[in-house]
Amino acid sequence: MWSGMLTGFYLPRWQQFFQCLDDDLVGKKPFEKTAFDKQIMAWEDQWTRQTDDYPTAVQGDSVAVARELWTKYEKQLAVREIRAAK
């Protein structure tokens, strides 16, 4: 379902956004939301018309990744649950 969406759509979309913010921060070009919205909508429209091939078979072990993430963040999640319960 997500095949290609992260690397082919969301990543380049966020890269464009952060590049505009970076250009503003270094004084290269002020960030103009209306201009960015127009630019990104044109890019999104072009993206919908592309014919890139994306993998259709599962890659990796999502259960193993979920377990690894749970192990890594279990303590932080437990603290949030305790705070939310109060």
VEXBA-767042 format. One record per atom (N, C-alpha, C): x, y, z; residue in three letters. Coordinates in steps of 0.1 Angstrom, whole numbers, padded with zeros to 4 digits, always signed. Layout:
% VEXBA-767042
XYZAla ...
END
This chain:
% VEXBA-767042
+0008-0012+0000Met +0000+0000+0000Met +0009+0013+0000Met +0019+0013+0008Trp +0028+0025+0009Trp +0039+0025-0001Trp +0040+0014-0009Ser +0051+0013-0018Ser +0053+0025-0027Ser +0065+0031-0025Gly +0068+0043-0032Gly +0064+0056-0026Gly +0054+0056-0018Met +0048+0069-0013Met +0058+0076-0004Met +0066+0069+0004Leu +0075+0075+0013Leu +0087+0081+0006Leu +0093+0073-0002Thr +0105+0077-0009Thr +0102+0085-0022Thr +0091+0082-0029Gly +0088+0088-0041Gly +0079+0101-0040Gly +0072+0102-0029Phe +0063+0114-0027Phe +0066+0122-0015Phe +0064+0116-0003Tyr +0066+0124+0009Tyr +0080+0129+0011Tyr +0090+0121+0009Leu +0104+0126+0011Leu +0107+0138+0002Leu +0105+0137-0011Pro +0108+0149-0019Pro +0099+0161-0016Pro +0087+0158-0012Arg +0078+0169-0008Arg +0083+0177+0004Arg +0087+0169+0014Trp +0092+0176+0026Trp +0106+0182+0023Trp +0114+0176+0015Gln +0127+0182+0011Gln +0125+0196+0005Gln +0115+0197-0004Gln +0112+0210-0010Gln +0108+0220+0000Gln +0099+0216+0010Phe +0095+0225+0020Phe +0106+0230+0029Phe +0115+0220+0033Phe +0126+0224+0042Phe +0136+0232+0034Phe +0138+0230+0021Gln +0147+0238+0013Gln +0142+0253+0013Gln +0129+0255+0011Cys +0124+0268+0012Cys +0126+0275+0025Cys +0124+0267+0036Leu +0126+0273+0049Leu +0141+0276+0051Leu +0150+0267+0047Asp +0164+0269+0048Asp +0168+0282+0040Asp +0163+0283+0028Asp +0166+0295+0020Asp +0162+0308+0027Asp +0151+0307+0034Asp +0147+0319+0042Asp +0156+0321+0054Asp +0160+0311+0061Leu +0168+0312+0073Leu +0182+0318+0070Leu +0187+0315+0058Val +0201+0320+0055Val +0200+0333+0047Val +0188+0338+0045Gly +0186+0351+0039Gly +0187+0350+0024Gly +0186+0339+0018Lys +0186+0337+0004Lys +0173+0341-0003Lys +0162+0337+0003Lys +0149+0341-0003Lys +0138+0339+0008Lys +0130+0350+0010Pro +0120+0349+0020Pro +0110+0338+0017Pro +0105+0331+0027Phe +0095+0320+0025Phe +0082+0327+0023Phe +0076+0323+0012Glu +0062+0328+0008Glu +0053+0317+0007Glu +0044+0315+0017Lys +0035+0304+0017Lys +0027+0302+0005Lys +0021+0313+0000Thr +0013+0312-0012Thr +0021+0307-0024Thr +0033+0312-0026Ala +0041+0308-0037Ala +0045+0293-0035Ala +0048+0289-0023Phe +0052+0275-0020Phe +0040+0266-0023Phe +0028+0270-0018Asp +0016+0262-0021Asp +0014+0260-0036Asp +0016+0270-0044Lys +0014+0269-0058Lys +0024+0260-0064Lys +0037+0261-0060Gln +0048+0253-0065Gln +0046+0238-0061Gln +0042+0236-0049Ile +0040+0222-0044Ile +0028+0215-0051Ile +0018+0223-0053Met +0006+0218-0060Met +0009+0214-0075Met +0018+0222-0081Ala +0022+0219-0095Ala +0031+0206-0094Ala +0039+0205-0084Trp +0048+0193-0083Trp +0039+0181-0080Trp +0030+0182-0071Glu +0021+0171-0068Glu +0013+0166-0081Glu +0008+0176-0088Asp +0001+0173-0101Asp +0010+0165-0110Asp +0022+0169-0112Gln +0032+0162-0120Gln +0035+0148-0115Gln +0036+0147-0102Trp +0038+0134-0096Trp +0027+0124-0099Trp +0015+0129-0099Thr +0003+0120-0102Thr +0003+0115-0116Thr +0011+0121-0125Arg +0011+0117-0139Arg +0023+0109-0142Arg +0032+0106-0133Gln +0044+0098-0136Gln +0040+0084-0137Gln +0049+0076-0142Thr +0046+0062-0144Thr +0057+0053-0138Thr +0063+0058-0128Asp +0074+0051-0121Asp +0069+0037-0116Asp +0077+0027-0116Asp +0074+0014-0111Asp +0078+0014-0096Asp +0070+0008-0088Tyr +0073+0007-0074Tyr +0071-0008-0070Tyr +0079-0013-0060Pro +0078-0027-0057Pro +0064-0030-0052Pro +0059-0042-0055Thr +0046-0047-0051Thr +0047-0058-0041Thr +0059-0064-0039Ala +0061-0074-0029Ala +0065-0068-0016Ala +0062-0075-0005Val +0066-0071+0008Val +0081-0071+0009Val +0087-0061+0015Gln +0102-0061+0018Gln +0104-0060+0032Gln +0112-0068+0038Gly +0116-0068+0052Gly +0106-0074+0061Gly +0108-0074+0074Asp +0099-0080+0083Asp +0093-0069+0092Asp +0081-0065+0089Ser +0075-0054+0097Ser +0072-0057+0111Ser +0070-0070+0114Val +0068-0074+0128Val +0081-0072+0136Val +0092-0076+0130Ala +0105-0075+0137Ala +0108-0060+0139Ala +0105-0052+0129Val +0107-0037+0131Val +0099-0031+0142Val +0086-0036+0142Ala +0077-0031+0153Ala +0082-0035+0167Ala +0087-0047+0168Arg +0092-0052+0181Arg +0105-0044+0185Arg +0113-0041+0175Glu +0125-0033+0178Glu +0122-0019+0182Glu +0112-0013+0176Leu +0108+0000+0180Leu +0101+0000+0193Leu +0093-0010+0196Trp +0087-0011+0209Trp +0097-0012+0220Trp +0107-0021+0218Thr +0118-0023+0228Thr +0125-0010+0230Thr +0128-0003+0219Lys +0136+0010+0220Lys +0128+0021+0228Lys +0115+0022+0225Tyr +0107+0033+0231Tyr +0097+0029+0242Tyr +0097+0017+0246Glu +0088+0012+0256Glu +0087+0021+0268Glu +0098+0025+0274Lys +0099+0033+0286Lys +0092+0046+0284Lys +0096+0053+0273Gln +0090+0066+0270Gln +0075+0065+0268Gln +0070+0054+0262Leu +0056+0053+0260Leu +0049+0050+0273Leu +0055+0042+0282Ala +0049+0039+0295Ala +0047+0052+0303Ala +0057+0061+0302Val +0056+0073+0310Val +0045+0082+0305Val +0043+0082+0292Arg +0032+0090+0286Arg +0019+0084+0290Arg +0017+0071+0291Glu +0005+0065+0295Glu +0002+0068+0309Glu +0012+0068+0318Ile +0010+0071+0332Ile +0005+0086+0333Ile +0012+0095+0326Arg +0008+0109+0327Arg -0006+0111+0321Arg -0010+0104+0311Ala -0023+0106+0305Ala -0034+0101+0314Ala -0030+0091+0322Ala -0040+0085+0331Ala -0043+0094+0343Ala -0035+0103+0346Lys -0036+0112+0358Lys -0047+0122+0355Lys 
END
